[in-house]
Amino acid sequence: MKIALALSLLFFTSSALAAVVGKDVSYKAGDTVMKGYLAFDDAVKGKRAGVLVVPEWWGANDYARKRARMLANEGYVALVVDMYGNGQIADNPQDAGALAGSVNKNPPLALARFQAAEKFLDKQPNVKKGELAALGYCFGGGVVLNMARAGEPLKAVVSYHGVLATDVAVKPGDIKAKLRIFHGEADPLVPPEQVEAFKTEMANAKADYMLVTYPGVKHTFTNREADSYAAQFGLPLKYDNAADSDSWTRTLEFLKATLK
């Protein structure tokens, strides 16, 4: 009786201690090795939806991994996407701008690298095939919106303080994903005229989208490191706790309503 009770308690304790698993992973886009980060809760049984996380222009750093683990805590399988290859990470605006520019100036390359991550996540044994979403921050926000414009088979796409301008021509019906865009009204990197052009573009494309704006909020409002980056590099960035919290709450509601 005591042995059975002990075993029962051990099983309960092991289950209670089950936590988010985060691990470095590699996959290929053409001949380039891409180094991402996969996070999931090993206590969740069965297949579940997958979420791609496309980082800020710094690359697949700790902040992107944090967001992946937050998604895993909500029951999703999350993959931090390497858009630069070989897990390259920048620690200054010059290098970050060069890396981001190399991707932004080459749409076929961006598409191929995103699709490689998409395929890798979709093939994970604990992911429901075809039940995918994508979240993007800053540079990554522009990337995921362009993937939606390209007609990628995503159920949901979320952009946080992302670039809204694009050179991609979108026709009605091209965008298959439902979109949520979170934008700071005081963001000098995404000025009002870019926002208005985006609204016109989405209306013409007949996209299913919602644009949420936060008065007085600047660029990179979801990242607590924004103030440090601003001070160190003289960038117009600022973290905003209220906008961060609200956008995340809305994101989780959106994913729950959109993904199976």
Contacts in CASP RR format, 6 or more apart in sequence:
PFRMAT RR
TARGET T0000
AUTHOR 0000-0000-0000
METHOD contacts of the structure
MODEL  1
MKIALALSLLFFTSSALAAVVGKDVSYKAGDTVMKGYLAFDDAVKGKRAG
VLVVPEWWGANDYARKRARMLANEGYVALVVDMYGNGQIADNPQDAGALA
GSVNKNPPLALARFQAAEKFLDKQPNVKKGELAALGYCFGGGVVLNMARA
GEPLKAVVSYHGVLATDVAVKPGDIKAKLRIFHGEADPLVPPEQVEAFKT
EMANAKADYMLVTYPGVKHTFTNREADSYAAQFGLPLKYDNAADSDSWTR
TLEFLKATLK
15 43 0 8 1.000
18 41 0 8 1.000
18 42 0 8 1.000
18 43 0 8 1.000
19 41 0 8 1.000
19 42 0 8 1.000
19 43 0 8 1.000
20 39 0 8 1.000
20 40 0 8 1.000
20 41 0 8 1.000
20 42 0 8 1.000
20 69 0 8 1.000
20 72 0 8 1.000
20 73 0 8 1.000
21 39 0 8 1.000
21 40 0 8 1.000
21 41 0 8 1.000
21 42 0 8 1.000
21 72 0 8 1.000
22 37 0 8 1.000
22 38 0 8 1.000
22 39 0 8 1.000
22 40 0 8 1.000
22 65 0 8 1.000
22 68 0 8 1.000
22 69 0 8 1.000
22 72 0 8 1.000
23 37 0 8 1.000
23 38 0 8 1.000
23 39 0 8 1.000
24 35 0 8 1.000
24 36 0 8 1.000
24 37 0 8 1.000
25 35 0 8 1.000
25 36 0 8 1.000
25 37 0 8 1.000
25 38 0 8 1.000
25 79 0 8 1.000
25 120 0 8 1.000
26 33 0 8 1.000
26 34 0 8 1.000
26 35 0 8 1.000
26 36 0 8 1.000
27 33 0 8 1.000
27 34 0 8 1.000
27 36 0 8 1.000
27 116 0 8 1.000
27 117 0 8 1.000
27 119 0 8 1.000
27 120 0 8 1.000
28 34 0 8 1.000
28 116 0 8 1.000
29 85 0 8 1.000
29 112 0 8 1.000
29 113 0 8 1.000
29 115 0 8 1.000
29 116 0 8 1.000
29 117 0 8 1.000
30 112 0 8 1.000
30 116 0 8 1.000
32 85 0 8 1.000
32 86 0 8 1.000
32 113 0 8 1.000
33 85 0 8 1.000
33 86 0 8 1.000
34 81 0 8 1.000
34 82 0 8 1.000
34 85 0 8 1.000
34 86 0 8 1.000
34 87 0 8 1.000
34 113 0 8 1.000
34 116 0 8 1.000
34 117 0 8 1.000
35 60 0 8 1.000
35 82 0 8 1.000
35 85 0 8 1.000
35 86 0 8 1.000
35 87 0 8 1.000
36 60 0 8 1.000
36 79 0 8 1.000
36 80 0 8 1.000
36 81 0 8 1.000
36 82 0 8 1.000
36 87 0 8 1.000
36 117 0 8 1.000
37 60 0 8 1.000
37 64 0 8 1.000
37 65 0 8 1.000
37 68 0 8 1.000
37 79 0 8 1.000
37 80 0 8 1.000
38 68 0 8 1.000
38 77 0 8 1.000
38 78 0 8 1.000
38 79 0 8 1.000
38 80 0 8 1.000
38 121 0 8 1.000
38 124 0 8 1.000
39 65 0 8 1.000
39 68 0 8 1.000
39 69 0 8 1.000
39 71 0 8 1.000
39 72 0 8 1.000
39 77 0 8 1.000
39 78 0 8 1.000
39 79 0 8 1.000
39 80 0 8 1.000
40 48 0 8 1.000
40 72 0 8 1.000
40 75 0 8 1.000
40 76 0 8 1.000
40 77 0 8 1.000
40 78 0 8 1.000
40 126 0 8 1.000
41 72 0 8 1.000
41 73 0 8 1.000
41 75 0 8 1.000
44 75 0 8 1.000
44 126 0 8 1.000
46 126 0 8 1.000
47 125 0 8 1.000
47 126 0 8 1.000
47 127 0 8 1.000
47 128 0 8 1.000
48 75 0 8 1.000
48 76 0 8 1.000
48 77 0 8 1.000
48 126 0 8 1.000
48 127 0 8 1.000
48 128 0 8 1.000
48 131 0 8 1.000
49 76 0 8 1.000
49 77 0 8 1.000
49 127 0 8 1.000
49 128 0 8 1.000
49 131 0 8 1.000
49 132 0 8 1.000
49 133 0 8 1.000
49 155 0 8 1.000
49 255 0 8 1.000
49 259 0 8 1.000
49 260 0 8 1.000
50 76 0 8 1.000
50 77 0 8 1.000
50 78 0 8 1.000
50 79 0 8 1.000
50 121 0 8 1.000
50 124 0 8 1.000
50 127 0 8 1.000
50 128 0 8 1.000
50 131 0 8 1.000
50 132 0 8 1.000
50 133 0 8 1.000
50 259 0 8 1.000
51 68 0 8 1.000
51 71 0 8 1.000
51 76 0 8 1.000
51 77 0 8 1.000
51 78 0 8 1.000
51 79 0 8 1.000
51 132 0 8 1.000
51 133 0 8 1.000
51 134 0 8 1.000
51 135 0 8 1.000
51 255 0 8 1.000
52 78 0 8 1.000
52 79 0 8 1.000
52 81 0 8 1.000
52 114 0 8 1.000
52 117 0 8 1.000
52 118 0 8 1.000
52 121 0 8 1.000
52 132 0 8 1.000
52 133 0 8 1.000
52 134 0 8 1.000
52 135 0 8 1.000
52 144 0 8 1.000
53 64 0 8 1.000
53 67 0 8 1.000
53 68 0 8 1.000
53 71 0 8 1.000
53 78 0 8 1.000
53 79 0 8 1.000
53 80 0 8 1.000
53 81 0 8 1.000
53 134 0 8 1.000
53 135 0 8 1.000
53 136 0 8 1.000
53 137 0 8 1.000
54 81 0 8 1.000
54 83 0 8 1.000
54 114 0 8 1.000
54 134 0 8 1.000
54 135 0 8 1.000
54 136 0 8 1.000
54 137 0 8 1.000
54 139 0 8 1.000
54 140 0 8 1.000
54 141 0 8 1.000
54 143 0 8 1.000
54 144 0 8 1.000
55 61 0 8 1.000
55 63 0 8 1.000
55 64 0 8 1.000
55 80 0 8 1.000
55 81 0 8 1.000
55 83 0 8 1.000
55 136 0 8 1.000
55 137 0 8 1.000
55 139 0 8 1.000
55 140 0 8 1.000
56 63 0 8 1.000
56 64 0 8 1.000
56 137 0 8 1.000
56 138 0 8 1.000
56 139 0 8 1.000
56 140 0 8 1.000
56 220 0 8 1.000
56 223 0 8 1.000
57 90 0 8 1.000
57 96 0 8 1.000
57 97 0 8 1.000
57 99 0 8 1.000
57 100 0 8 1.000
57 138 0 8 1.000
57 139 0 8 1.000
57 140 0 8 1.000
58 89 0 8 1.000
58 90 0 8 1.000
58 91 0 8 1.000
58 96 0 8 1.000
59 82 0 8 1.000
59 83 0 8 1.000
59 84 0 8 1.000
59 87 0 8 1.000
59 88 0 8 1.000
59 89 0 8 1.000
59 90 0 8 1.000
59 96 0 8 1.000
59 99 0 8 1.000
60 80 0 8 1.000
60 81 0 8 1.000
60 82 0 8 1.000
60 84 0 8 1.000
60 87 0 8 1.000
60 89 0 8 1.000
61 89 0 8 1.000
63 137 0 8 1.000
63 223 0 8 1.000
63 225 0 8 1.000
64 80 0 8 1.000
64 137 0 8 1.000
65 80 0 8 1.000
67 78 0 8 1.000
67 80 0 8 1.000
67 135 0 8 1.000
67 137 0 8 1.000
68 78 0 8 1.000
68 79 0 8 1.000
68 80 0 8 1.000
69 78 0 8 1.000
70 248 0 8 1.000
71 78 0 8 1.000
71 135 0 8 1.000
72 78 0 8 1.000
74 252 0 8 1.000
74 255 0 8 1.000
76 255 0 8 1.000
76 259 0 8 1.000
77 121 0 8 1.000
77 124 0 8 1.000
77 126 0 8 1.000
77 127 0 8 1.000
79 117 0 8 1.000
79 120 0 8 1.000
79 121 0 8 1.000
81 113 0 8 1.000
81 114 0 8 1.000
81 117 0 8 1.000
82 88 0 8 1.000
82 113 0 8 1.000
82 117 0 8 1.000
83 103 0 8 1.000
83 110 0 8 1.000
83 113 0 8 1.000
83 114 0 8 1.000
83 139 0 8 1.000
83 140 0 8 1.000
83 143 0 8 1.000
84 99 0 8 1.000
84 102 0 8 1.000
84 103 0 8 1.000
85 113 0 8 1.000
88 99 0 8 1.000
90 96 0 8 1.000
90 97 0 8 1.000
90 98 0 8 1.000
90 99 0 8 1.000
92 233 0 8 1.000
93 233 0 8 1.000
93 235 0 8 1.000
100 139 0 8 1.000
102 109 0 8 1.000
103 109 0 8 1.000
103 110 0 8 1.000
103 113 0 8 1.000
103 143 0 8 1.000
104 110 0 8 1.000
104 139 0 8 1.000
107 146 0 8 1.000
107 167 0 8 1.000
107 168 0 8 1.000
110 143 0 8 1.000
110 146 0 8 1.000
111 147 0 8 1.000
111 150 0 8 1.000
114 143 0 8 1.000
114 147 0 8 1.000
114 152 0 8 1.000
115 152 0 8 1.000
118 132 0 8 1.000
118 152 0 8 1.000
118 154 0 8 1.000
121 127 0 8 1.000
121 132 0 8 1.000
122 129 0 8 1.000
122 130 0 8 1.000
122 132 0 8 1.000
128 260 0 8 1.000
130 153 0 8 1.000
130 155 0 8 1.000
131 155 0 8 1.000
131 259 0 8 1.000
131 260 0 8 1.000
132 153 0 8 1.000
132 154 0 8 1.000
132 155 0 8 1.000
133 154 0 8 1.000
133 155 0 8 1.000
133 156 0 8 1.000
133 157 0 8 1.000
133 158 0 8 1.000
133 177 0 8 1.000
133 255 0 8 1.000
133 258 0 8 1.000
133 259 0 8 1.000
134 144 0 8 1.000
134 147 0 8 1.000
134 148 0 8 1.000
134 152 0 8 1.000
134 154 0 8 1.000
134 156 0 8 1.000
134 157 0 8 1.000
134 158 0 8 1.000
134 177 0 8 1.000
135 144 0 8 1.000
135 157 0 8 1.000
135 158 0 8 1.000
135 159 0 8 1.000
135 160 0 8 1.000
135 251 0 8 1.000
136 142 0 8 1.000
136 143 0 8 1.000
136 144 0 8 1.000
136 158 0 8 1.000
136 159 0 8 1.000
136 160 0 8 1.000
136 162 0 8 1.000
137 160 0 8 1.000
137 161 0 8 1.000
137 162 0 8 1.000
137 220 0 8 1.000
137 222 0 8 1.000
137 223 0 8 1.000
138 160 0 8 1.000
138 161 0 8 1.000
138 162 0 8 1.000
138 163 0 8 1.000
138 219 0 8 1.000
138 220 0 8 1.000
139 162 0 8 1.000
139 163 0 8 1.000
140 159 0 8 1.000
140 162 0 8 1.000
141 159 0 8 1.000
141 160 0 8 1.000
141 161 0 8 1.000
141 162 0 8 1.000
141 163 0 8 1.000
142 159 0 8 1.000
142 162 0 8 1.000
142 163 0 8 1.000
142 164 0 8 1.000
142 166 0 8 1.000
144 157 0 8 1.000
144 158 0 8 1.000
144 159 0 8 1.000
145 157 0 8 1.000
145 159 0 8 1.000
145 162 0 8 1.000
145 163 0 8 1.000
145 164 0 8 1.000
145 166 0 8 1.000
145 179 0 8 1.000
145 181 0 8 1.000
146 166 0 8 1.000
146 168 0 8 1.000
147 154 0 8 1.000
147 157 0 8 1.000
148 154 0 8 1.000
148 157 0 8 1.000
148 175 0 8 1.000
148 176 0 8 1.000
148 177 0 8 1.000
148 179 0 8 1.000
148 207 0 8 1.000
149 166 0 8 1.000
149 168 0 8 1.000
149 170 0 8 1.000
149 174 0 8 1.000
149 175 0 8 1.000
149 205 0 8 1.000
150 168 0 8 1.000
150 174 0 8 1.000
151 174 0 8 1.000
151 175 0 8 1.000
151 176 0 8 1.000
151 177 0 8 1.000
152 176 0 8 1.000
152 177 0 8 1.000
153 176 0 8 1.000
154 176 0 8 1.000
154 177 0 8 1.000
155 177 0 8 1.000
155 178 0 8 1.000
155 258 0 8 1.000
155 259 0 8 1.000
156 177 0 8 1.000
156 178 0 8 1.000
156 179 0 8 1.000
156 180 0 8 1.000
156 254 0 8 1.000
156 255 0 8 1.000
156 258 0 8 1.000
156 259 0 8 1.000
157 177 0 8 1.000
157 178 0 8 1.000
157 179 0 8 1.000
157 180 0 8 1.000
158 179 0 8 1.000
158 180 0 8 1.000
158 181 0 8 1.000
158 182 0 8 1.000
158 251 0 8 1.000
158 254 0 8 1.000
159 179 0 8 1.000
159 180 0 8 1.000
159 181 0 8 1.000
159 182 0 8 1.000
160 182 0 8 1.000
160 221 0 8 1.000
160 222 0 8 1.000
160 247 0 8 1.000
161 182 0 8 1.000
161 183 0 8 1.000
161 184 0 8 1.000
161 187 0 8 1.000
161 190 0 8 1.000
161 219 0 8 1.000
161 220 0 8 1.000
161 221 0 8 1.000
161 222 0 8 1.000
162 181 0 8 1.000
162 183 0 8 1.000
162 190 0 8 1.000
163 189 0 8 1.000
163 190 0 8 1.000
163 194 0 8 1.000
164 181 0 8 1.000
164 183 0 8 1.000
164 190 0 8 1.000
164 194 0 8 1.000
164 195 0 8 1.000
164 197 0 8 1.000
164 198 0 8 1.000
165 194 0 8 1.000
165 197 0 8 1.000
165 198 0 8 1.000
166 201 0 8 1.000
170 201 0 8 1.000
170 204 0 8 1.000
170 205 0 8 1.000
170 207 0 8 1.000
171 205 0 8 1.000
172 204 0 8 1.000
172 205 0 8 1.000
172 206 0 8 1.000
173 205 0 8 1.000
173 206 0 8 1.000
173 207 0 8 1.000
174 205 0 8 1.000
175 202 0 8 1.000
175 205 0 8 1.000
175 207 0 8 1.000
175 208 0 8 1.000
175 209 0 8 1.000
177 208 0 8 1.000
178 208 0 8 1.000
178 209 0 8 1.000
178 254 0 8 1.000
178 258 0 8 1.000
179 202 0 8 1.000
179 207 0 8 1.000
179 208 0 8 1.000
179 209 0 8 1.000
179 210 0 8 1.000
180 209 0 8 1.000
180 210 0 8 1.000
180 212 0 8 1.000
180 250 0 8 1.000
180 251 0 8 1.000
180 254 0 8 1.000
181 198 0 8 1.000
181 209 0 8 1.000
181 210 0 8 1.000
181 211 0 8 1.000
181 212 0 8 1.000
182 212 0 8 1.000
182 214 0 8 1.000
182 222 0 8 1.000
182 243 0 8 1.000
182 247 0 8 1.000
182 250 0 8 1.000
183 190 0 8 1.000
183 195 0 8 1.000
183 211 0 8 1.000
183 212 0 8 1.000
183 213 0 8 1.000
183 214 0 8 1.000
184 190 0 8 1.000
184 213 0 8 1.000
184 214 0 8 1.000
184 215 0 8 1.000
184 216 0 8 1.000
184 217 0 8 1.000
184 218 0 8 1.000
184 219 0 8 1.000
184 221 0 8 1.000
184 243 0 8 1.000
185 192 0 8 1.000
185 213 0 8 1.000
185 214 0 8 1.000
185 215 0 8 1.000
185 216 0 8 1.000
185 217 0 8 1.000
186 215 0 8 1.000
186 216 0 8 1.000
186 217 0 8 1.000
186 218 0 8 1.000
187 217 0 8 1.000
187 218 0 8 1.000
187 219 0 8 1.000
187 236 0 8 1.000
188 218 0 8 1.000
188 219 0 8 1.000
188 236 0 8 1.000
189 219 0 8 1.000
189 236 0 8 1.000
190 219 0 8 1.000
195 211 0 8 1.000
195 213 0 8 1.000
198 211 0 8 1.000
199 211 0 8 1.000
202 209 0 8 1.000
202 211 0 8 1.000
212 246 0 8 1.000
212 247 0 8 1.000
212 250 0 8 1.000
214 221 0 8 1.000
214 240 0 8 1.000
214 242 0 8 1.000
214 243 0 8 1.000
214 246 0 8 1.000
217 238 0 8 1.000
217 240 0 8 1.000
217 243 0 8 1.000
218 226 0 8 1.000
218 236 0 8 1.000
218 237 0 8 1.000
218 238 0 8 1.000
218 240 0 8 1.000
219 226 0 8 1.000
219 235 0 8 1.000
219 236 0 8 1.000
219 237 0 8 1.000
219 238 0 8 1.000
220 226 0 8 1.000
220 229 0 8 1.000
220 237 0 8 1.000
220 238 0 8 1.000
220 239 0 8 1.000
221 238 0 8 1.000
221 239 0 8 1.000
221 240 0 8 1.000
221 243 0 8 1.000
221 244 0 8 1.000
221 247 0 8 1.000
222 239 0 8 1.000
222 243 0 8 1.000
222 244 0 8 1.000
222 247 0 8 1.000
222 248 0 8 1.000
223 229 0 8 1.000
223 237 0 8 1.000
223 239 0 8 1.000
224 239 0 8 1.000
225 239 0 8 1.000
226 237 0 8 1.000
226 238 0 8 1.000
226 239 0 8 1.000
227 237 0 8 1.000
227 238 0 8 1.000
227 239 0 8 1.000
229 235 0 8 1.000
229 237 0 8 1.000
230 236 0 8 1.000
230 237 0 8 1.000
230 238 0 8 1.000
END
